[in-house]
Amino acid sequence: SAISPSSADPDARVRQGGVPLFGVDNPARTARWVAGPDAGAPQQARWVAASRSTTSRAASPTCRAHMVRLRNGLEWPVLGLGTYRLTPAEIPGVLSAALNHGSYGLVDTAISYKHGHAALADVLRARDASPPKLQWLQSKIPSSEQGYEKSRACALRCIDELQGCSEHLSLLLHWPGAAKLPSNSPLHAELRLGSWLALQDLYREGRVDCIGVSNFDERHLRELEGADGVAVLPFVNQVELHPLLPQTELRAFCAERGIHVQAYSSLGQGGLWSQPALKSAAVNLNLNEAQILLLWAMQKGISVIPRTSQPERVTANAQGLLQLLEDPSADFSPLAALDGLADGTHFCWNPAEIR
C-alpha cells in the first residue's frame, strides 16, 4: 500500500516496505543527483547514467511488503543472509538452507571475510538451474584497496568472481578509512572519494546493479554529496543498527537522499537478550527473540542480514517473518517498547573515529 513519507520521521518514509524515490520531496535535489554535475554530457545521457531506469523512477515508490525499491527502481529484499566469520566448510549448509527457505533474497559477503568468494560462488553456480535463484549478491571493497585505481581493479575482480551467481550484484565500500593510516589522516577522505568515483564509473558503465557504502556516518556522506565529480550518491548504506543503536539521525539523513539503510549486527551480538521489552514482545507476537529484533528493523523498512553458522537457525530466524510483514492486520505495537532502549551502544566498530 502507498505511504505518505514525512521528512520528520524516518520510519514513516520506509514503513511497510516502501521508500520514497529519490527527490520525491525535493525536485531540485533530484536534478542535482540524477543529472549530475558533469555538464559536458547531454542532459538525457547524464540522467540515464545516474539512474539507469528513468521509467522505474516514475513508478510507485512502494512494492511488496518484504521488498523496498531503491531509487534506481530495482527491488531490494528486506531479509538477507550475512556470512561474516563463516568458514568455507560452513558456507554450503548455511547458504543452501537460506535458498531452500525462499525468504532470503540477498546474500552479503566481503573480500575480507575468511570464506572468500569462491566458496559462495561454487554453491550458487551449482544451484543455478534450481529455483529459486538468488536475487542479490553483495560484496564489499576492503580498506586495503582504497583509491580509484585499486578500488576499480578490486571491483572488477569481484564482478568476475561472482558473475552469474545471482540476478543482481551490489558492491559497497566496506569502511570509510584506508588501511594502515592513522584515524585522523586527511588521506582517508581523498582515498575514499577516489574509491567511490571508481564504483560510480562501474555503475554508469553497467557493470554492477547497485553501489553503496558500509559504515559511513553522516559526515562521510556529506563529504561525498559535496565532492567534485560525484553524480551518483550511494544507493545503500550498511551500518550497525539495533534497538540500542537505532541510527535515527543517520536514517533520516539517508531517507532525504534516497539512500537505503541496511543493518548489520541486528541481533546485538547477544547484548540485548536480557532486555524485558524484548522478552515481552516475543511473548506477545509468538516469536523468538532473534525474530523480534529482525522484525523491529524490517517493519521500519530497514533491511537486515542476520548471520549464523547453523543451518537450522537460518530457517528459524526467517520463519513467518515475511508473512507477518505482508499481513495488513498485523499488530506491531509490542515492538514499540524497543524504541526506548537506545543508548548509543556499539558492539562493533565506530566509524566516527575516521576523519
Salt bridges, closest charged atoms under 4 A:
ASP9 OD2 - ARG15 NH2 3.66
ASP11 OD1 - ARG251 NH2 1.87
ASP11 OD2 - LYS300 NZ 2.93
ASP25 OD2 - ARG13 NH2 2.86
ASP38 OD1 - ARG46 NE 4.00
ASP38 OD2 - ARG204 NH2 3.23
GLU75 OE1 - ARG64 NH2 3.42
ASP108 OD2 - LYS140 NZ 2.69
ASP128 OD1 - LYS133 NZ 2.70
GLU161 OE1 - HIS117 ND1 2.66
GLU205 OE1 - ARG152 NH2 3.17
GLU205 OE1 - ARG207 NE 3.89
ASP209 OD1 - ARG52 NH2 3.37
ASP209 OD2 - HIS168 ND1 3.50
ASP217 OD1 - HIS220 ND1 2.94
GLU218 OE2 - ARG222 NH2 2.88
GLU223 OE1 - ARG192 NH2 2.65
GLU223 OE2 - ARG219 NH1 3.96
GLU225 OE2 - ARG29 NH1 3.29
GLU225 OE2 - ARG257 NE 2.76
GLU240 OE2 - HIS242 NE2 2.88
GLU240 OE1 - HIS346 ND1 3.33
GLU256 OE1 - ARG257 NH1 3.25
GLU289 OE2 - LYS279 NZ 3.99
GLU326 OE2 - HIS66 ND1 2.63
ASP339 OD1 - LYS300 NZ 3.15
